[in-house]
Amino acid sequence: MKLPDDTSSIAPAKSSVISDTIQNDAVTFHILDLSIANNPIFSFEYNRKIFYTATLLQGEYRLEFEDRNIDISGNSLLFTTTKIPFGIHATGLGYSGISCMFKEEFITKANSGYRLLEFPIYKPGRQNIYSLTEEQTKNFIDIYLKIFNEKQVNSAFKDNLQRTYLLEIIFNAQNLAPVTSFVKTNNTTEVIACSFIRLLESQFPIESPQDAIKFKTSKDFADSLSLHPNYLNRQVKLSKGRTVTEIIAARLVQEAKILLKLTNWNIAEISFALGFEEPSHFNLFFKKHANGSPTDYRKLHKE
């Protein structure tokens, strides 16, 4: 990919440009030019675990993940989550690419209407690689260049525009079929447990009575993570010392208490937002875990 002439290409992996950019944790979004013309020794390590990525690559290269290497040539889109550190290494001439790196807070329900972890391509513990045609590549490059152009200007709408273009990349990618042999889920105990916790937390805070949570049962989470419920529960219990059901219940009680204290939503609205089909079910659940009814808790703690 050829970026405008006034943009500087990223040098090999030891370049201070890359180091400074990745280590600037205060910034929630970066876009990096990875193009190195006729330089087969290009190497770039995404060794930080705070960034999600959306990367377009052209040429011959090797992706090095924790548990395996993948050799690819041609045009590809790569999406990774914070739990998968990886490296990109050019293996042929004419390598080029561009990468968006961003924190989870760059795309939230409040600033975009979407939660990042609701997108299939950012399911915790996964990486997805899409092979692109020439026409698809051109369309994606056009979007990336819009993002890069916004980087060059100081505008009050800069972040919003970059977020909008990044969402355009994500939406378009979800219409593609990933290269199935490259879709990988890391099944280590800690990664699975962290993936479960991250997916659970992605549903909170609940910002309106209509903003009901989608994942409430062990099966809901297991299906989303492409795991068997028993396997998910076993790995979470090994890592956290509590079952999936116990962790979910504790988090629902915590959120229920917050809503009862800080909002004026009625009990039925809170019940629906927390995924209960009937307020009576929520009342029984709350009494079991909080030693009192939602109404009594609100009377004692309402600010």
PEZI-V796516 format. One record per pair of residues at least 4 apart in sequence whose ideal C-beta (glycine too) atoms are under 7 Angstrom apart, sorted by sequence separation. I is the first residue (numbers start at 1). J is the second residue. If there is no record, write none. Layout:
i->{I,I}
j->{J,J}
This chain:
i->{3,11,16,17,18,19,20,57,72,80,102,108,109,114,132,133,134,135,136,137,138,140,141,142,143,144,145,146,147,157,158,159,160,161,162,163,164,165,166,167,168,169,170,178,188,189,190,191,192,193,194,195,196,197,198,207,216,218,219,220,221,227,228,229,230,231,232,233,234,235,236,237,242,244,245,246,247,248,249,250,251,252,253,254,255,256,257,258,259,265,267,268,269,270,272,277,279,280,281,282,283,284,285,286,292,293,294,295,296,297,298,10,13,46,64,90,107,109,117,132,153,178,186,187,206,215,222,227,237,242,265,271,276,287,292,11,36,63,80,109,116,215,222,237,259,276,287,10,46,62,63,107,108,117,121,206,222,225,236,240,286,290,10,62,132,150,236,271,274,286,21,62,63,107,215,276,34,203,219,222,233,260,283,21,61,150,203,218,221,233,236,259,268,271,283,104,150,203,232,267,282,60,59,218,256,147,200,218,199,58,66,147,256,57,65,66,146,147,255,71,56,57,65,10,64,143,199,252,10,55,63,64,221,9,10,25,53,54,63,64,143,196,199,7,9,18,22,53,143,199,218,9,53,61,62,218,267,52,61,267,12,52,61,62,140,196,3,12,13,52,61,195,256,12,13,51,59,60,3,13,50,60,140,216,2,49,59,253,1,49,61,260,59,192,49,59,196,253,59,253,260,47,58,256,260,46,58,46,57,192,196,249,257,261,46,56,81,83,185,260,261,262,45,55,56,79,83,193,261,44,79,81,84,130,192,193,43,44,55,81,81,43,53,54,98,130,189,193,53,80,100,193,42,53,79,130,131,196,200,41,79,121,129,130,189,190,206,40,51,52,128,129,189,39,40,51,78,112,119,200,204,40,51,52,111,121,40,42,50,76,77,114,121,129,206,36,76,120,1,38,76,77,112,119,128,38,39,76,107,209,1,37,74,75,106,126,127,126,36,126,216,107,125,209,212,35,125,212,213,35,65,75,211,213,34,77,209,212,34,52,209,33,34,32,100,125,31,32,125,206,31,32,52,125,30,124,29,28,124,28,124,28,29,28,117,117,56,56,117,115,56,79,1,3,1,77,1,110,109,125,123,124,84,123,83,83,83,54,70,83,54,31,54,31,67,31,29,1,7,3}
j->{7,15,20,21,22,23,24,61,76,84,106,112,113,118,136,137,138,139,140,141,142,144,145,146,147,148,149,150,151,161,162,163,164,165,166,167,168,169,170,171,172,173,174,182,192,193,194,195,196,197,198,199,200,201,202,211,220,222,223,224,225,231,232,233,234,235,236,237,238,239,240,241,246,248,249,250,251,252,253,254,255,256,257,258,259,260,261,262,263,269,271,272,273,274,276,281,283,284,285,286,287,288,289,290,296,297,298,299,300,301,302,15,18,51,69,95,112,114,122,137,158,183,191,192,211,220,227,232,242,247,270,276,281,292,297,17,42,69,86,115,122,221,228,243,265,282,293,17,53,69,70,114,115,124,128,213,229,232,243,247,293,297,18,70,140,158,244,279,282,294,30,71,72,116,224,285,44,213,229,232,243,270,293,32,72,161,214,229,232,244,247,270,279,282,294,116,162,215,244,279,294,73,73,232,270,162,215,233,215,75,84,165,274,76,84,85,165,166,274,91,77,78,86,32,86,165,221,274,33,78,86,87,244,33,34,50,78,79,88,89,168,221,224,33,35,44,48,79,169,225,244,36,80,88,89,245,294,80,89,295,41,81,90,91,169,225,33,42,43,82,91,225,286,43,44,82,90,91,35,45,82,92,172,248,35,82,92,286,35,83,95,294,94,227,85,95,232,289,96,290,297,85,96,294,298,85,97,86,97,232,236,289,297,301,87,97,122,124,226,301,302,303,87,97,98,121,125,235,303,87,122,124,127,173,235,236,87,88,99,125,126,89,99,100,144,176,235,239,100,127,147,240,90,101,127,178,179,244,248,90,128,170,178,179,238,239,255,90,101,102,178,179,239,90,91,102,129,163,170,251,255,92,103,104,163,173,93,95,103,129,130,167,174,182,259,90,130,174,56,93,131,132,167,174,183,94,95,132,163,265,58,94,131,132,163,183,184,184,95,185,275,167,185,269,272,96,186,273,274,97,127,137,273,275,97,140,272,275,98,116,273,98,99,98,166,191,98,99,192,273,100,101,122,195,101,195,102,102,198,103,199,105,106,106,198,199,140,141,202,202,144,173,96,98,97,173,98,207,207,225,224,225,186,225,186,191,194,166,182,195,169,147,170,148,186,151,162,141,148,148}
